[in-house]
Structures are given as C-alpha cells and as structure tokens.
C-alpha cells in the first residue's frame, strides 16, 4: 500500500513538472496574453493611452498596433512589466503623454464628494461638505476627477 502511494505521488510530481514546463515554453493563446497584459495595467480606465479603457489597450498591445509605453498611470513600472511579459525592449513613457497630478483649489472646494467618488485609486481625501485634497504620490493623473467637479476647482499639473 505504501508503494502505491509513492508511485502515485511520483506520477503527480512528474505531471506537474511537465505542465509547468509546457506552460513556460509553449506560446500562450492571444486571449490569455491579452488577459495577462490587462492584469498588468492599472485599471483606471482613464483613456490617456488613446483607447477607451485598459482592456482595449491590452488588445492593441498584443496585436502590435499600440506601443507598451502609452500608459501614464502605470508609468515606468508597467512598461517594465509589459516588456518582460512580451519579450520587448524597455522604452520610456511616450513623449506625447505627460504625467500629471490633480490639484484641488481647496478654498473653492465645496466638499461635494464627486471627485472622490470618481477617483479610481482613492488619491482624493476629504469628507462630505468639507474641503478635499489630493495625495499627490497616489494620483495617477487619469483626469477622471476633473469633469465631475461642479465648481471647476480641480486642475491637472505636469509632474516635475
């Protein structure tokens, strides 16, 4: 009985190693690769890359119609991860894409909460009916907070 358990365990080990090797060596189907690229993107759905969201951008990256350096919220980290996944060269963020940060004119803020609800990364802090502010280190520059502001107290400033 002990021998049977050992044989089954060895078969399972060999099968697991073979599957692991096959997964690494065989090309993934494009749908799987699109999913992997999409998972590396920040999911802010900001459209700064020129596509309506992260999934369409992932599709374009995989089919070769878009470069891997068009995502300002993802920045250099995302470019490095995409390059590693796709076997491409690491390139700097596209010059046409200027990383920015949201700035709230705090005295003009009425505390409506619209910007905070629109922020996909929770970079805006404040309470309802009180002034809000942006945590600059968390802001991805997606601009999704600008349009909902009823008093136009949010501007985007390039990162220095």
CNS distance restraints for C-alpha pairs under 8 A (distance, minus, plus):
assign (resid   1 and name CA) (resid   5 and name CA) 6.63 0.50 0.50
assign (resid   2 and name CA) (resid   6 and name CA) 6.37 0.50 0.50
assign (resid   3 and name CA) (resid   7 and name CA) 6.16 0.50 0.50
assign (resid   4 and name CA) (resid   8 and name CA) 6.14 0.50 0.50
assign (resid   5 and name CA) (resid   9 and name CA) 6.08 0.50 0.50
assign (resid   6 and name CA) (resid  10 and name CA) 6.13 0.50 0.50
assign (resid   7 and name CA) (resid  11 and name CA) 6.18 0.50 0.50
assign (resid   8 and name CA) (resid  12 and name CA) 6.16 0.50 0.50
assign (resid   9 and name CA) (resid  13 and name CA) 6.11 0.50 0.50
assign (resid  10 and name CA) (resid  14 and name CA) 6.12 0.50 0.50
assign (resid  11 and name CA) (resid  15 and name CA) 6.07 0.50 0.50
assign (resid  12 and name CA) (resid  16 and name CA) 6.01 0.50 0.50
assign (resid  13 and name CA) (resid  17 and name CA) 6.18 0.50 0.50
assign (resid  14 and name CA) (resid  18 and name CA) 6.10 0.50 0.50
assign (resid  15 and name CA) (resid  19 and name CA) 6.15 0.50 0.50
assign (resid  16 and name CA) (resid  20 and name CA) 6.12 0.50 0.50
assign (resid  17 and name CA) (resid  21 and name CA) 6.12 0.50 0.50
assign (resid  18 and name CA) (resid  22 and name CA) 6.09 0.50 0.50
assign (resid  19 and name CA) (resid  23 and name CA) 6.07 0.50 0.50
assign (resid  20 and name CA) (resid  24 and name CA) 6.42 0.50 0.50
assign (resid  21 and name CA) (resid  25 and name CA) 6.14 0.50 0.50
assign (resid  22 and name CA) (resid  26 and name CA) 5.55 0.50 0.50
assign (resid  23 and name CA) (resid  27 and name CA) 7.82 0.50 0.50
assign (resid  23 and name CA) (resid  28 and name CA) 7.75 0.50 0.50
assign (resid  28 and name CA) (resid  32 and name CA) 6.17 0.50 0.50
assign (resid  28 and name CA) (resid  33 and name CA) 6.22 0.50 0.50
assign (resid  29 and name CA) (resid  33 and name CA) 6.42 0.50 0.50
assign (resid  30 and name CA) (resid  34 and name CA) 6.03 0.50 0.50
assign (resid  30 and name CA) (resid  62 and name CA) 7.28 0.50 0.50
assign (resid  31 and name CA) (resid  35 and name CA) 6.31 0.50 0.50
assign (resid  32 and name CA) (resid  36 and name CA) 6.25 0.50 0.50
assign (resid  33 and name CA) (resid  37 and name CA) 6.15 0.50 0.50
assign (resid  33 and name CA) (resid  62 and name CA) 7.05 0.50 0.50
assign (resid  34 and name CA) (resid  38 and name CA) 5.99 0.50 0.50
assign (resid  34 and name CA) (resid  55 and name CA) 7.77 0.50 0.50
assign (resid  34 and name CA) (resid  58 and name CA) 5.59 0.50 0.50
assign (resid  34 and name CA) (resid  59 and name CA) 5.67 0.50 0.50
assign (resid  34 and name CA) (resid  62 and name CA) 6.14 0.50 0.50
assign (resid  35 and name CA) (resid  39 and name CA) 6.11 0.50 0.50
assign (resid  35 and name CA) (resid  58 and name CA) 7.65 0.50 0.50
assign (resid  36 and name CA) (resid  40 and name CA) 6.58 0.50 0.50
assign (resid  37 and name CA) (resid  41 and name CA) 6.66 0.50 0.50
assign (resid  37 and name CA) (resid  58 and name CA) 5.55 0.50 0.50
assign (resid  37 and name CA) (resid  61 and name CA) 7.98 0.50 0.50
assign (resid  37 and name CA) (resid  62 and name CA) 7.76 0.50 0.50
assign (resid  37 and name CA) (resid  82 and name CA) 6.69 0.50 0.50
assign (resid  37 and name CA) (resid  85 and name CA) 7.81 0.50 0.50
assign (resid  38 and name CA) (resid  43 and name CA) 7.89 0.50 0.50
assign (resid  38 and name CA) (resid  54 and name CA) 6.26 0.50 0.50
assign (resid  38 and name CA) (resid  55 and name CA) 5.62 0.50 0.50
assign (resid  38 and name CA) (resid  57 and name CA) 7.96 0.50 0.50
assign (resid  38 and name CA) (resid  58 and name CA) 5.23 0.50 0.50
assign (resid  40 and name CA) (resid  78 and name CA) 6.52 0.50 0.50
assign (resid  40 and name CA) (resid  81 and name CA) 7.08 0.50 0.50
assign (resid  40 and name CA) (resid  82 and name CA) 7.09 0.50 0.50
assign (resid  41 and name CA) (resid  54 and name CA) 6.43 0.50 0.50
assign (resid  41 and name CA) (resid  58 and name CA) 7.98 0.50 0.50
assign (resid  41 and name CA) (resid  71 and name CA) 7.96 0.50 0.50
assign (resid  41 and name CA) (resid  74 and name CA) 6.35 0.50 0.50
assign (resid  41 and name CA) (resid  78 and name CA) 6.59 0.50 0.50
assign (resid  42 and name CA) (resid  54 and name CA) 7.64 0.50 0.50
assign (resid  42 and name CA) (resid  73 and name CA) 6.66 0.50 0.50
assign (resid  42 and name CA) (resid  74 and name CA) 5.65 0.50 0.50
assign (resid  43 and name CA) (resid  53 and name CA) 7.67 0.50 0.50
assign (resid  43 and name CA) (resid  54 and name CA) 5.74 0.50 0.50
assign (resid  44 and name CA) (resid  53 and name CA) 7.68 0.50 0.50
assign (resid  44 and name CA) (resid  54 and name CA) 7.36 0.50 0.50
assign (resid  44 and name CA) (resid  73 and name CA) 7.59 0.50 0.50
assign (resid  44 and name CA) (resid 120 and name CA) 5.63 0.50 0.50
assign (resid  44 and name CA) (resid 121 and name CA) 7.42 0.50 0.50
assign (resid  44 and name CA) (resid 142 and name CA) 7.03 0.50 0.50
assign (resid  45 and name CA) (resid  52 and name CA) 6.86 0.50 0.50
assign (resid  45 and name CA) (resid  53 and name CA) 4.24 0.50 0.50
assign (resid  45 and name CA) (resid  54 and name CA) 5.56 0.50 0.50
assign (resid  46 and name CA) (resid  52 and name CA) 7.37 0.50 0.50
assign (resid  46 and name CA) (resid  53 and name CA) 6.38 0.50 0.50
assign (resid  46 and name CA) (resid 142 and name CA) 5.03 0.50 0.50
assign (resid  46 and name CA) (resid 143 and name CA) 7.02 0.50 0.50
assign (resid  46 and name CA) (resid 144 and name CA) 6.49 0.50 0.50
assign (resid  47 and name CA) (resid  51 and name CA) 5.16 0.50 0.50
assign (resid  47 and name CA) (resid  52 and name CA) 4.83 0.50 0.50
assign (resid  47 and name CA) (resid  53 and name CA) 5.39 0.50 0.50
assign (resid  47 and name CA) (resid  54 and name CA) 7.69 0.50 0.50
assign (resid  47 and name CA) (resid 142 and name CA) 7.85 0.50 0.50
assign (resid  48 and name CA) (resid  70 and name CA) 7.59 0.50 0.50
assign (resid  48 and name CA) (resid  71 and name CA) 6.74 0.50 0.50
assign (resid  48 and name CA) (resid  72 and name CA) 7.10 0.50 0.50
assign (resid  48 and name CA) (resid  97 and name CA) 7.59 0.50 0.50
assign (resid  48 and name CA) (resid 142 and name CA) 6.89 0.50 0.50
assign (resid  49 and name CA) (resid  57 and name CA) 7.28 0.50 0.50
assign (resid  49 and name CA) (resid  70 and name CA) 4.87 0.50 0.50
assign (resid  49 and name CA) (resid  71 and name CA) 5.39 0.50 0.50
assign (resid  49 and name CA) (resid  72 and name CA) 7.58 0.50 0.50
assign (resid  49 and name CA) (resid  97 and name CA) 7.84 0.50 0.50
assign (resid  51 and name CA) (resid  56 and name CA) 6.11 0.50 0.50
assign (resid  51 and name CA) (resid  57 and name CA) 5.58 0.50 0.50
assign (resid  52 and name CA) (resid  56 and name CA) 6.70 0.50 0.50
assign (resid  52 and name CA) (resid  57 and name CA) 7.74 0.50 0.50
assign (resid  53 and name CA) (resid  57 and name CA) 6.43 0.50 0.50
assign (resid  54 and name CA) (resid  58 and name CA) 6.09 0.50 0.50
assign (resid  55 and name CA) (resid  59 and name CA) 6.27 0.50 0.50
assign (resid  56 and name CA) (resid  60 and name CA) 6.29 0.50 0.50
assign (resid  57 and name CA) (resid  61 and name CA) 6.14 0.50 0.50
assign (resid  57 and name CA) (resid  66 and name CA) 7.35 0.50 0.50
assign (resid  58 and name CA) (resid  62 and name CA) 6.23 0.50 0.50
assign (resid  59 and name CA) (resid  63 and name CA) 6.22 0.50 0.50
assign (resid  60 and name CA) (resid  64 and name CA) 5.99 0.50 0.50
assign (resid  60 and name CA) (resid  65 and name CA) 5.12 0.50 0.50
assign (resid  60 and name CA) (resid  66 and name CA) 5.13 0.50 0.50
assign (resid  61 and name CA) (resid  65 and name CA) 6.14 0.50 0.50
assign (resid  61 and name CA) (resid  66 and name CA) 4.80 0.50 0.50
assign (resid  61 and name CA) (resid  67 and name CA) 6.04 0.50 0.50
assign (resid  61 and name CA) (resid  68 and name CA) 6.29 0.50 0.50
assign (resid  66 and name CA) (resid  70 and name CA) 7.97 0.50 0.50
assign (resid  68 and name CA) (resid  79 and name CA) 6.00 0.50 0.50
assign (resid  68 and name CA) (resid  82 and name CA) 6.60 0.50 0.50
assign (resid  68 and name CA) (resid  83 and name CA) 7.28 0.50 0.50
assign (resid  68 and name CA) (resid  91 and name CA) 7.98 0.50 0.50
assign (resid  69 and name CA) (resid  75 and name CA) 7.91 0.50 0.50
assign (resid  69 and name CA) (resid  79 and name CA) 5.76 0.50 0.50
assign (resid  69 and name CA) (resid  91 and name CA) 6.67 0.50 0.50
assign (resid  69 and name CA) (resid  92 and name CA) 6.48 0.50 0.50
assign (resid  69 and name CA) (resid  93 and name CA) 4.79 0.50 0.50
assign (resid  69 and name CA) (resid  94 and name CA) 5.61 0.50 0.50
assign (resid  70 and name CA) (resid  93 and name CA) 6.33 0.50 0.50
assign (resid  70 and name CA) (resid  94 and name CA) 5.80 0.50 0.50
assign (resid  70 and name CA) (resid  97 and name CA) 6.85 0.50 0.50
assign (resid  71 and name CA) (resid  75 and name CA) 6.18 0.50 0.50
assign (resid  71 and name CA) (resid  78 and name CA) 7.84 0.50 0.50
assign (resid  71 and name CA) (resid  93 and name CA) 7.47 0.50 0.50
assign (resid  71 and name CA) (resid  97 and name CA) 7.95 0.50 0.50
assign (resid  72 and name CA) (resid  93 and name CA) 7.18 0.50 0.50
assign (resid  72 and name CA) (resid  97 and name CA) 6.65 0.50 0.50
assign (resid  72 and name CA) (resid  98 and name CA) 7.23 0.50 0.50
assign (resid  72 and name CA) (resid  99 and name CA) 5.53 0.50 0.50
assign (resid  72 and name CA) (resid 140 and name CA) 7.13 0.50 0.50
assign (resid  72 and name CA) (resid 141 and name CA) 7.33 0.50 0.50
assign (resid  72 and name CA) (resid 142 and name CA) 7.88 0.50 0.50
assign (resid  73 and name CA) (resid  99 and name CA) 7.55 0.50 0.50
assign (resid  73 and name CA) (resid 140 and name CA) 4.40 0.50 0.50
assign (resid  73 and name CA) (resid 141 and name CA) 6.31 0.50 0.50
assign (resid  73 and name CA) (resid 142 and name CA) 6.56 0.50 0.50
assign (resid  74 and name CA) (resid  78 and name CA) 4.92 0.50 0.50
assign (resid  74 and name CA) (resid  79 and name CA) 7.39 0.50 0.50
assign (resid  74 and name CA) (resid 140 and name CA) 7.60 0.50 0.50
assign (resid  75 and name CA) (resid  79 and name CA) 6.51 0.50 0.50
assign (resid  75 and name CA) (resid  93 and name CA) 6.72 0.50 0.50
assign (resid  76 and name CA) (resid  80 and name CA) 6.14 0.50 0.50
assign (resid  76 and name CA) (resid  92 and name CA) 6.94 0.50 0.50
assign (resid  76 and name CA) (resid  93 and name CA) 6.74 0.50 0.50
assign (resid  77 and name CA) (resid  81 and name CA) 6.29 0.50 0.50
assign (resid  78 and name CA) (resid  82 and name CA) 6.01 0.50 0.50
assign (resid  79 and name CA) (resid  83 and name CA) 6.03 0.50 0.50
assign (resid  79 and name CA) (resid  90 and name CA) 6.54 0.50 0.50
assign (resid  79 and name CA) (resid  91 and name CA) 7.20 0.50 0.50
assign (resid  79 and name CA) (resid  92 and name CA) 7.71 0.50 0.50
assign (resid  79 and name CA) (resid  93 and name CA) 7.64 0.50 0.50
assign (resid  80 and name CA) (resid  84 and name CA) 6.18 0.50 0.50
assign (resid  80 and name CA) (resid  90 and name CA) 5.81 0.50 0.50
assign (resid  81 and name CA) (resid  85 and name CA) 6.16 0.50 0.50
assign (resid  82 and name CA) (resid  86 and name CA) 5.97 0.50 0.50
assign (resid  82 and name CA) (resid  88 and name CA) 7.84 0.50 0.50
assign (resid  83 and name CA) (resid  87 and name CA) 5.51 0.50 0.50
assign (resid  83 and name CA) (resid  88 and name CA) 4.55 0.50 0.50
assign (resid  83 and name CA) (resid  89 and name CA) 5.80 0.50 0.50
assign (resid  83 and name CA) (resid  90 and name CA) 5.59 0.50 0.50
assign (resid  84 and name CA) (resid  88 and name CA) 6.62 0.50 0.50
assign (resid  93 and name CA) (resid  97 and name CA) 7.09 0.50 0.50
assign (resid  98 and name CA) (resid 158 and name CA) 6.53 0.50 0.50
assign (resid  98 and name CA) (resid 159 and name CA) 7.93 0.50 0.50
assign (resid  99 and name CA) (resid 140 and name CA) 7.80 0.50 0.50
assign (resid  99 and name CA) (resid 141 and name CA) 6.32 0.50 0.50
assign (resid  99 and name CA) (resid 158 and name CA) 5.87 0.50 0.50
assign (resid  99 and name CA) (resid 159 and name CA) 5.86 0.50 0.50
assign (resid 100 and name CA) (resid 140 and name CA) 7.31 0.50 0.50
assign (resid 100 and name CA) (resid 141 and name CA) 4.72 0.50 0.50
assign (resid 100 and name CA) (resid 156 and name CA) 6.03 0.50 0.50
assign (resid 100 and name CA) (resid 157 and name CA) 5.24 0.50 0.50
assign (resid 100 and name CA) (resid 158 and name CA) 4.05 0.50 0.50
assign (resid 100 and name CA) (resid 159 and name CA) 4.96 0.50 0.50
assign (resid 101 and name CA) (resid 136 and name CA) 6.28 0.50 0.50
assign (resid 101 and name CA) (resid 139 and name CA) 5.82 0.50 0.50
assign (resid 101 and name CA) (resid 140 and name CA) 6.61 0.50 0.50
assign (resid 101 and name CA) (resid 141 and name CA) 4.64 0.50 0.50
assign (resid 101 and name CA) (resid 156 and name CA) 5.54 0.50 0.50
assign (resid 101 and name CA) (resid 157 and name CA) 5.46 0.50 0.50
assign (resid 101 and name CA) (resid 158 and name CA) 6.32 0.50 0.50
assign (resid 101 and name CA) (resid 159 and name CA) 6.31 0.50 0.50
assign (resid 102 and name CA) (resid 134 and name CA) 6.68 0.50 0.50
assign (resid 102 and name CA) (resid 136 and name CA) 7.39 0.50 0.50
assign (resid 102 and name CA) (resid 139 and name CA) 6.88 0.50 0.50
assign (resid 102 and name CA) (resid 141 and name CA) 6.19 0.50 0.50
assign (resid 102 and name CA) (resid 143 and name CA) 7.11 0.50 0.50
assign (resid 102 and name CA) (resid 145 and name CA) 7.99 0.50 0.50
assign (resid 102 and name CA) (resid 154 and name CA) 6.47 0.50 0.50
assign (resid 102 and name CA) (resid 155 and name CA) 5.72 0.50 0.50
assign (resid 102 and name CA) (resid 156 and name CA) 4.55 0.50 0.50
assign (resid 102 and name CA) (resid 157 and name CA) 6.39 0.50 0.50
assign (resid 103 and name CA) (resid 133 and name CA) 7.54 0.50 0.50
assign (resid 103 and name CA) (resid 134 and name CA) 6.42 0.50 0.50
assign (resid 103 and name CA) (resid 154 and name CA) 5.56 0.50 0.50
assign (resid 103 and name CA) (resid 155 and name CA) 5.33 0.50 0.50
assign (resid 103 and name CA) (resid 156 and name CA) 6.03 0.50 0.50
assign (resid 103 and name CA) (resid 157 and name CA) 6.95 0.50 0.50
assign (resid 104 and name CA) (resid 109 and name CA) 7.25 0.50 0.50
assign (resid 104 and name CA) (resid 132 and name CA) 7.26 0.50 0.50
assign (resid 104 and name CA) (resid 133 and name CA) 5.96 0.50 0.50
assign (resid 104 and name CA) (resid 134 and name CA) 6.82 0.50 0.50
assign (resid 104 and name CA) (resid 153 and name CA) 5.61 0.50 0.50
assign (resid 104 and name CA) (resid 154 and name CA) 4.52 0.50 0.50
assign (resid 104 and name CA) (resid 155 and name CA) 6.59 0.50 0.50
assign (resid 105 and name CA) (resid 109 and name CA) 6.38 0.50 0.50
assign (resid 105 and name CA) (resid 153 and name CA) 5.06 0.50 0.50
assign (resid 105 and name CA) (resid 154 and name CA) 6.30 0.50 0.50
assign (resid 106 and name CA) (resid 131 and name CA) 5.99 0.50 0.50
assign (resid 106 and name CA) (resid 132 and name CA) 6.61 0.50 0.50
assign (resid 106 and name CA) (resid 133 and name CA) 6.85 0.50 0.50
assign (resid 106 and name CA) (resid 153 and name CA) 7.51 0.50 0.50
assign (resid 107 and name CA) (resid 131 and name CA) 7.46 0.50 0.50
assign (resid 108 and name CA) (resid 151 and name CA) 7.35 0.50 0.50
assign (resid 108 and name CA) (resid 153 and name CA) 5.95 0.50 0.50
assign (resid 109 and name CA) (resid 130 and name CA) 7.80 0.50 0.50
assign (resid 109 and name CA) (resid 131 and name CA) 5.47 0.50 0.50
assign (resid 109 and name CA) (resid 132 and name CA) 6.75 0.50 0.50
assign (resid 109 and name CA) (resid 151 and name CA) 7.27 0.50 0.50
assign (resid 109 and name CA) (resid 153 and name CA) 6.17 0.50 0.50
assign (resid 110 and name CA) (resid 129 and name CA) 6.15 0.50 0.50
assign (resid 110 and name CA) (resid 130 and name CA) 6.54 0.50 0.50
assign (resid 110 and name CA) (resid 131 and name CA) 6.29 0.50 0.50
assign (resid 110 and name CA) (resid 151 and name CA) 7.78 0.50 0.50
assign (resid 111 and name CA) (resid 126 and name CA) 7.45 0.50 0.50
assign (resid 111 and name CA) (resid 127 and name CA) 6.81 0.50 0.50
assign (resid 111 and name CA) (resid 128 and name CA) 5.28 0.50 0.50
assign (resid 111 and name CA) (resid 129 and name CA) 4.07 0.50 0.50
assign (resid 111 and name CA) (resid 130 and name CA) 4.47 0.50 0.50
assign (resid 111 and name CA) (resid 131 and name CA) 5.04 0.50 0.50
assign (resid 111 and name CA) (resid 132 and name CA) 6.25 0.50 0.50
assign (resid 112 and name CA) (resid 128 and name CA) 6.07 0.50 0.50
assign (resid 112 and name CA) (resid 129 and name CA) 5.94 0.50 0.50
assign (resid 112 and name CA) (resid 130 and name CA) 7.93 0.50 0.50
assign (resid 112 and name CA) (resid 149 and name CA) 8.00 0.50 0.50
assign (resid 113 and name CA) (resid 117 and name CA) 6.21 0.50 0.50
assign (resid 113 and name CA) (resid 126 and name CA) 7.94 0.50 0.50
assign (resid 113 and name CA) (resid 127 and name CA) 7.35 0.50 0.50
assign (resid 113 and name CA) (resid 128 and name CA) 5.77 0.50 0.50
assign (resid 113 and name CA) (resid 129 and name CA) 7.70 0.50 0.50
assign (resid 114 and name CA) (resid 118 and name CA) 6.27 0.50 0.50
assign (resid 114 and name CA) (resid 145 and name CA) 7.52 0.50 0.50
assign (resid 114 and name CA) (resid 148 and name CA) 5.72 0.50 0.50
assign (resid 114 and name CA) (resid 149 and name CA) 6.16 0.50 0.50
assign (resid 115 and name CA) (resid 119 and name CA) 6.23 0.50 0.50
assign (resid 115 and name CA) (resid 124 and name CA) 7.40 0.50 0.50
assign (resid 115 and name CA) (resid 144 and name CA) 7.79 0.50 0.50
assign (resid 115 and name CA) (resid 145 and name CA) 4.47 0.50 0.50
assign (resid 115 and name CA) (resid 146 and name CA) 6.99 0.50 0.50
assign (resid 115 and name CA) (resid 148 and name CA) 6.03 0.50 0.50
assign (resid 115 and name CA) (resid 149 and name CA) 5.99 0.50 0.50
assign (resid 116 and name CA) (resid 122 and name CA) 6.93 0.50 0.50
assign (resid 116 and name CA) (resid 123 and name CA) 7.83 0.50 0.50
assign (resid 116 and name CA) (resid 124 and name CA) 5.34 0.50 0.50
assign (resid 116 and name CA) (resid 125 and name CA) 6.90 0.50 0.50
assign (resid 116 and name CA) (resid 126 and name CA) 7.89 0.50 0.50
assign (resid 116 and name CA) (resid 145 and name CA) 7.16 0.50 0.50
assign (resid 118 and name CA) (resid 144 and name CA) 6.03 0.50 0.50
assign (resid 118 and name CA) (resid 145 and name CA) 5.40 0.50 0.50
assign (resid 118 and name CA) (resid 148 and name CA) 7.41 0.50 0.50
assign (resid 119 and name CA) (resid 123 and name CA) 6.66 0.50 0.50
assign (resid 119 and name CA) (resid 124 and name CA) 6.89 0.50 0.50
assign (resid 119 and name CA) (resid 144 and name CA) 6.33 0.50 0.50
assign (resid 119 and name CA) (resid 145 and name CA) 5.82 0.50 0.50
assign (resid 121 and name CA) (resid 138 and name CA) 7.14 0.50 0.50
assign (resid 121 and name CA) (resid 139 and name CA) 7.15 0.50 0.50
assign (resid 121 and name CA) (resid 140 and name CA) 7.70 0.50 0.50
assign (resid 122 and name CA) (resid 138 and name CA) 7.69 0.50 0.50
assign (resid 123 and name CA) (resid 134 and name CA) 5.64 0.50 0.50
assign (resid 123 and name CA) (resid 135 and name CA) 5.14 0.50 0.50
assign (resid 123 and name CA) (resid 136 and name CA) 7.24 0.50 0.50
assign (resid 123 and name CA) (resid 138 and name CA) 5.14 0.50 0.50
assign (resid 123 and name CA) (resid 139 and name CA) 5.21 0.50 0.50
assign (resid 124 and name CA) (resid 132 and name CA) 6.66 0.50 0.50
assign (resid 124 and name CA) (resid 133 and name CA) 5.66 0.50 0.50
assign (resid 124 and name CA) (resid 134 and name CA) 4.47 0.50 0.50
assign (resid 124 and name CA) (resid 135 and name CA) 6.13 0.50 0.50
assign (resid 124 and name CA) (resid 139 and name CA) 7.98 0.50 0.50
assign (resid 125 and name CA) (resid 132 and name CA) 5.54 0.50 0.50
assign (resid 125 and name CA) (resid 133 and name CA) 5.55 0.50 0.50
assign (resid 125 and name CA) (resid 134 and name CA) 6.32 0.50 0.50
assign (resid 125 and name CA) (resid 135 and name CA) 7.36 0.50 0.50
assign (resid 126 and name CA) (resid 130 and name CA) 6.39 0.50 0.50
assign (resid 126 and name CA) (resid 131 and name CA) 6.04 0.50 0.50
assign (resid 126 and name CA) (resid 132 and name CA) 4.28 0.50 0.50
assign (resid 126 and name CA) (resid 133 and name CA) 6.50 0.50 0.50
assign (resid 127 and name CA) (resid 131 and name CA) 7.16 0.50 0.50
assign (resid 127 and name CA) (resid 132 and name CA) 7.02 0.50 0.50
assign (resid 134 and name CA) (resid 139 and name CA) 7.11 0.50 0.50
assign (resid 135 and name CA) (resid 139 and name CA) 6.31 0.50 0.50
assign (resid 141 and name CA) (resid 156 and name CA) 7.34 0.50 0.50
assign (resid 143 and name CA) (resid 147 and name CA) 7.80 0.50 0.50
assign (resid 143 and name CA) (resid 156 and name CA) 7.21 0.50 0.50
assign (resid 144 and name CA) (resid 148 and name CA) 7.75 0.50 0.50
assign (resid 145 and name CA) (resid 149 and name CA) 6.83 0.50 0.50
assign (resid 145 and name CA) (resid 154 and name CA) 7.53 0.50 0.50
assign (resid 146 and name CA) (resid 152 and name CA) 7.23 0.50 0.50
assign (resid 146 and name CA) (resid 154 and name CA) 5.60 0.50 0.50
assign (resid 146 and name CA) (resid 155 and name CA) 6.88 0.50 0.50
assign (resid 147 and name CA) (resid 152 and name CA) 7.93 0.50 0.50
assign (resid 149 and name CA) (resid 153 and name CA) 6.92 0.50 0.50
assign (resid 149 and name CA) (resid 154 and name CA) 7.10 0.50 0.50
